[in-house]
Amino acid sequence: MTAMPERTPKRYDVYLFDLDGTVYLGEEALPGAIEAIRALRDAGATVRFVSNNPTRTPEAYAAKLTRLGLPTRPDEIVTTIGTTVWWLRTYHPGATLFPIAEAPLCEALAAAGFVLSDDPAAIDVVIASYDRTFTYAKLQTAFDALWFHKRAILIQTNPDRYCPFPGGRGEPDAAAITAAIEACTGVTCQASMGKPAPWLLRAALAGLDVPPERCLMTGDRLATDIRMALDARIDAAVVFTGETRPEDVTDAYAGIYQLDGLGDLLGG
């Protein structure tokens, strides 16, 4: 059964936006997205961008949005890079890490003072992430740390199965790496730093002193963007410019706003 579309959103004090599939796709801004966010800022709203992608730094995202016509500061971007660093500092300070990840995450972990190692006997935490350099050798190291030495735990930066590309294509994401490790070791991933877990949302709202009912989370994925907001009791809007189609919105998501694009945010 499909939920009925909700009306155009009311105005909020804080707007949180997913990026890929919501504000842009590939190197092109989605229709009406830049204009809508500009208008919300001009009306006095606070805007934050949240992304599960651990392959780009906040600085890179801010530069991209600025190139697309939306001047943005790095401190307006929250990614799983920062949340992974924060979580490890909070729950596993001093841990030796084996990140199956690309350079931005590895560099951030090293800069935060963590020791990175590929010695299975020394590894405390295996981190599964989006990694286009994933090899059998990396899988073997994770296997040895988790299955043979039985000293490490497994976490992931984000639970996404794939990253959407223009033209309906995509690329395997961190969930594929996690699944490979779980399949061979029998170990279960203990924590995920990305949506729908709450860490990105908490980081994005930190210091803003705004009640949840005055915040709106907008994204193109029901299972990540929208589920995160609903679990945090924050209003949510799904846009049909990325992964989700209208027929995908079941009664489990009743009450969310359904938008053809970000331009619909200006109608209320």
N, C-alpha and C positions, 0 to 999 in steps of 0.2 A: 504494500500500500504506500502511495506517495503522499508526502505532506504537502499541504497547500502553501503556495508562496506567501510570505509575510509582506507587509507594506514597506514602502521606502523607509529607511532608518531615520529615527529622530537624530538630533544633534548631540554629540558627546564632547567631553573635555579632552579625552585622549583617544587617538586612533592608532591601532597597531596593525601593521600590514605585513603579510608575507610578501616575498619579492618575486621569485620565479613563478610565472603563471598567473600572477595577480597584478603586479605593477608593470612587468615586462616579460617578454618571452625571447630568449636569446639576446640579441643586441638591439631589439626594437621595443620601444614603449608600447604597451597595449592601448587601444583607442580610449581617449578620455582620461587615462590614469593620471598623467602628469598634471593636467588642468584641475582635476578633482582634488588632488592633494595640495596643490597650490592654494586653491580656494579655501580648503579647510584650515590651512595655516593662516591665511589672511583673515579668517574669521576668529582667530585666537586659539585654535585647538593645538594641542601638543601631538606630534607625530613621532612614532617609533617604527622601525623596520626590524622584523625578526626572520631569521633564516636558519634552516636545518643544514645548510651547505657548509661543511668544514674545510672547504678548499680555498676559500677567499677570506681575507681579513676585512674588518670593518672599514679600514682605509680604502681597500679596493672597491667595496660596495658603494661607499660614499662617492668615490671618484666616478663610478659608473652612473649613478643617479644624477650627479652633477652634469656629466656629459649628455645625458638624456634630457636635460633642461630642468632638473629639480635639484637645486643646490642643497647639499646634505653634508652634515658633519659626521665624522666617525662615531662620536658618542651617541648618535641617533640610531646606530646599527647594533643589533645584538645577534650574535651567531653562536653556534655550538662550540666554536673554538674557545670563547670566553667562558661559557658555562662548563665546559670540560675542565678547564684549568681551575675554576672556582670549586667545582665538586671535588676534585682530587685534593686540592689544598685543604678543604674542609674535612673530608672523610678519610683520606689516605695521604697525609703529609709525609714526605720522605720516601714515598714508594718509588721503586724502580719500575720503569714503564717500557712496554713494547708496543708502540703505536703502529698499527697497520694503517697508514695514513699518508697524505701528501704533505709537502713542505710547510704550508702555513700552520698546521696543527703541531707538527714536530718542532718547528721553530718556537712557537708560543710556549710549549711545554718546557723546552730547554731554557727559554728566557725566564720562566717562572721558577727555575732552580731544580727541576726534576732531572734525575738521571735516566737517560734512554739507553736501553741495552737490548742486544739480540742473543744474550746468553740465557737459555731457558732456566738454568739453575739459579739465576739472580732475579728473574722477572717476578714482580708482585702483581702487576695489573697489565692485562692485554687489552688494548683498545682497538676495537673494530671500527673502521671509518670508510668513507668514500675514498677509494685508492685505485687509481688507474695504473699503478705500478704493482698491483697485487700479483704475487708469484707463488708457486708451490713451496719454495723455500720459506717464505713468510708463514704460510700455513703450517709447515713442519715446525717452525719455531714456536708458534702458538700452541700446537699440539703437544710438543714436549713440555712447555711450561705448565700447561693446564692438565694434561692427562698423565704424563710420566712423572714429573716432579710434584704435581698436585699442590703447588704453593700459590699459584696465581688465581686471580679472579678475572672474569671477562665483563667488560662494559662496552657500550657503543656510543658513538657521537650522535647518531640519529637512526630512526627505525625505517626510513624510506626505502622502498623496494627499488625504485628507479628515479632518476632525475629527468624531467620532461625536456624535450628539445623542440624547436620549431618544426612544423611539418608533421607532427604526430609521432615523432621518433623519441627515443629516450636512451639512457645509459644506466647500467646497473649501479645501485647505490649501496650504502653501508649495510642494509639488511642482507644483501647477498653475501657479503664478507662474514657477517655474524652467523648466517645460516651454515656456511661452510665449516666454520670453526665448531659450532654446536654439533653438527652432524658427525664429525669425526671424533670429537672428544666426549660427547655426552654431557658436557657442561652447559648450563643455562646462563645466558647473559643476565647479570645482576642489576644493571641500571642503564638507562638510556638518557642521554643529555638533551636530546631534541624533542620537538613536538611529537606526540601529545603530552609528554612529561612536563611538569610545571616549571622547570628551571629557566627556560628562555623567557617565559612570561614574567616570572618573579624578577629576573634581572632587568627586563625592559621597563618595569614599573617602579623599580627601586628609586627612592628619593623623590618621586613625583607627588606623593601625599594626595592621591585621588582615589575616592571610593570605587570599588569594582563596578558598581552600577552606572558610573559615568565613563566607562571605557568600552570600546568596541574593537573586537579582533576580526579582521577580514582576510580571507585566504581562499585558495582554490581547491583545497583538499579536505574532505570531510573527516577522514581518519586521523589527521594530524592537526591542521590549523583549527578546525572547528571543534574537534573533540577536546583539545587543550583548553579552549575558551569555556566550553560548557562545563568541564570538570572543575574549572576555577570560578564558575558562576559569573562569567563575564559574557555580555551579549556578543553574538557572533553573526557574521555575514559571509555567505559563500558566493563567490563570483564564478560565472560559467565561462571563464576565459582560459582555464587551464585543464586540470584533470576531471573535474566534476561536471556532469550533465544534469539537467533538471530531473530526469527520471531516477537519478541516483539518490535523491533526497527523500529518504523514507521517514516514517513517523518517529524513528529514533532521533531525528533532528528537527522535530516539530518546534516551531517558535523562532527559528533562525531566519534572518533576512536572506533572500535569494535575489542576486543581482546579475544582470547581464554584463556589467562591467562597473568599474569604480565611479564612472560618471553618475550612476544611480544614487550614490551617496548624497548628492546635492539636491535631490528632489524633495527632501523632507524639511 
